[in-house]
Amino acid sequence: MLVVTHEIGFAKEVADRVVFMDDGQVLESGTPREVLDSPANPRTRAFLSRFL
């Protein structure tokens, strides 16, 4: 199942895999821990800093 959300806590809790997209491009993908806890891309970090 594919779910698109800005609810980061929900995604972190239920997802097996997270994909972060910006302007139609995949910037990061991986486990919730990889992408949401330790994002490698500066754009991902900036986005998540507003929610976490």
Secondary structure, DSSP 4 states (H G I P E B T S, - for coil): -----S-HHHHHHH-S-EEEEETTEEEEEE-HIIIIIS--SHHHHHHHHTT-
